[in-house]
């Protein structure tokens, strides 16, 4: 399942048969996100989403691979053994302090109001009819910044809508 199909909402060629309906991309993403957020067992997810354990066991890795492939340029991923250990330690700390399993950070974003820069036109103009820059941050379980991104505008290097 390519990442573009997840984001754009296209079916990926799976067809309904007389015996069963194909699992929609929305359900595939929902099952995966629920599994990643809660760590629920496949048996629990099967009753929640009415999808067999066997199907769930292939859906989750498939959707994860699509998400990793599509987001690898935007998300900080561990590249060596030392970083792997840091991410695992951060995950353990989140579970210990906040009782959230499988979490490596808390992410948030904020529009920071600014005065309109000279000759910028609508470059810094946002949907709230104000001029702003966007601050995106990722913190660990102790509220220490792990990643910060300041976007000058949604038009420069940004594909997401502010």
C-alpha positions as semicolon CSV with decimal commas, in nm:
position;residue;x (nm);y (nm);z (nm)
1;X;0,000;0,000;0,000
2;X;0,176;0,320;-0,113
3;X;0,177;0,619;0,120
4;X;-0,001;0,836;-0,139
5;X;-0,302;0,604;-0,122
6;X;-0,322;0,646;0,255
7;X;-0,303;1,025;0,234
8;X;-0,522;1,074;-0,073
9;X;-0,775;0,812;0,025
10;X;-0,753;0,590;-0,282
11;X;-0,823;0,220;-0,269
12;X;-0,520;0,010;-0,355
13;X;-0,672;-0,242;-0,595
14;X;-0,821;-0,480;-0,341
15;X;-1,156;-0,608;-0,459
16;X;-1,468;-0,732;-0,287
17;X;-1,546;-1,098;-0,342
18;X;-1,873;-1,286;-0,302
19;X;-1,740;-1,417;0,033
20;X;-1,604;-1,095;0,189
21;X;-1,559;-0,723;0,142
22;X;-1,209;-0,582;0,105
23;X;-1,080;-0,389;0,408
24;X;-1,096;-0,017;0,324
25;X;-0,790;0,206;0,350
26;X;-0,964;0,401;0,631
27;X;-1,005;0,082;0,835
28;X;-0,646;-0,025;0,759
29;X;-0,512;0,307;0,886
30;X;-0,747;0,309;1,188
31;X;-0,644;-0,043;1,295
32;X;-0,276;0,044;1,260
33;X;-0,301;0,371;1,452
34;X;-0,505;0,205;1,727
35;X;-0,248;-0,073;1,756
36;X;0,044;0,173;1,767
37;X;-0,128;0,400;2,020
38;X;-0,260;0,137;2,261
39;X;-0,063;-0,181;2,202
40;X;-0,393;-0,373;2,194
41;X;-0,372;-0,740;2,102
42;X;-0,480;-0,852;1,757
43;X;-0,767;-1,039;1,925
44;X;-0,891;-0,718;2,087
45;X;-0,858;-0,529;1,758
46;X;-1,044;-0,803;1,572
47;X;-1,353;-0,750;1,788
48;X;-1,323;-0,372;1,780
49;X;-1,289;-0,342;1,400
50;X;-1,454;-0,668;1,288
51;X;-1,143;-0,769;1,092
52;X;-0,980;-1,110;1,138
53;X;-0,656;-1,147;1,336
54;X;-0,491;-1,294;1,030
55;X;-0,579;-0,990;0,820
56;X;-0,469;-0,752;1,097
57;X;-0,133;-0,930;1,120
58;X;-0,063;-0,839;0,758
59;X;-0,233;-0,496;0,756
60;X;-0,029;-0,341;1,037
61;X;0,320;-0,408;0,892
62;X;0,199;-0,308;0,545
63;X;0,058;0,027;0,660
64;X;0,362;0,093;0,882
65;X;0,594;0,039;0,586
66;X;0,383;0,276;0,375
67;X;0,391;0,542;0,647
68;X;0,766;0,507;0,698
69;X;0,826;0,522;0,323
70;X;0,612;0,832;0,281
71;X;0,724;1,018;0,591
72;X;1,094;0,930;0,609
73;X;1,198;1,278;0,494
74;X;0,973;1,453;0,749
75;X;1,021;1,233;1,056
76;X;1,343;1,193;1,253
77;X;1,425;0,822;1,240
78;X;1,702;0,642;1,430
79;X;2,000;0,586;1,202
80;X;2,241;0,405;1,430
81;X;2,248;0,180;1,736
82;X;2,304;0,470;1,977
83;X;1,994;0,653;1,850
84;X;1,792;0,329;1,864
85;X;1,877;0,299;2,233
86;X;1,783;0,664;2,294
87;X;1,442;0,615;2,129
88;X;1,378;0,297;2,329
89;X;1,473;0,470;2,653
90;X;1,241;0,758;2,570
91;X;0,958;0,513;2,499
92;X;1,014;0,335;2,831
93;X;1,011;0,668;3,013
94;X;0,679;0,768;2,850
95;X;0,522;0,441;2,957
96;X;0,660;0,469;3,310
97;X;0,562;0,833;3,371
98;X;0,248;0,875;3,161
99;X;0,125;0,517;3,104
100;X;0,139;0,557;2,726
101;X;0,299;0,253;2,560
102;X;0,479;0,279;2,224
103;X;0,522;0,659;2,245
104;X;0,852;0,830;2,173
105;X;0,741;1,191;2,205
106;X;0,460;1,442;2,227
107;X;0,419;1,673;1,930
108;X;0,244;2,006;1,907
109;X;0,236;2,306;1,679
110;X;0,154;2,671;1,727
111;X;0,101;2,975;1,510
112;X;0,322;3,257;1,640
113;X;0,181;3,596;1,545
114;X;0,419;3,835;1,371
115;X;0,395;4,173;1,205
116;X;0,370;4,145;0,830
117;X;0,726;4,148;0,689
118;X;0,797;4,411;0,425
119;X;0,719;4,291;0,067
120;X;0,601;3,948;0,184
121;X;0,252;3,976;0,037
122;X;0,038;3,687;0,161
123;X;0,334;3,459;0,233
124;X;0,288;3,466;0,611
125;X;-0,092;3,508;0,602
126;X;-0,276;3,214;0,764
127;X;-0,630;3,079;0,768
128;X;-0,709;3,282;1,082
129;X;-0,659;3,604;0,882
130;X;-0,339;3,685;1,070
131;X;0,031;3,690;0,989
132;X;0,224;3,411;1,159
133;X;0,502;3,158;1,148
134;X;0,444;2,798;1,254
135;X;0,640;2,637;1,537
136;X;0,636;2,257;1,552
137;X;0,798;2,079;1,844
138;X;0,853;1,727;1,972
139;X;0,926;1,672;2,342
140;X;1,022;1,370;2,549
141;X;0,847;1,249;2,865
142;X;1,029;1,513;3,074
143;X;0,922;1,799;2,840
144;X;1,273;1,831;2,694
145;X;1,277;1,938;2,329
146;X;1,390;1,661;2,096
147;X;1,300;1,835;1,769
148;X;1,191;2,186;1,675
149;X;1,093;2,314;1,333
150;X;1,002;2,673;1,254
151;X;0,823;2,710;0,923
152;X;0,848;3,054;0,769
153;X;0,542;2,987;0,557
154;X;0,329;2,705;0,428
155;X;0,458;2,767;0,077
156;X;0,829;2,701;0,141
157;X;0,906;2,333;0,184
158;X;0,565;2,267;0,335
159;X;0,303;2,042;0,181
160;X;0,076;2,040;0,483
161;X;-0,192;2,297;0,540
162;X;-0,142;2,521;0,842
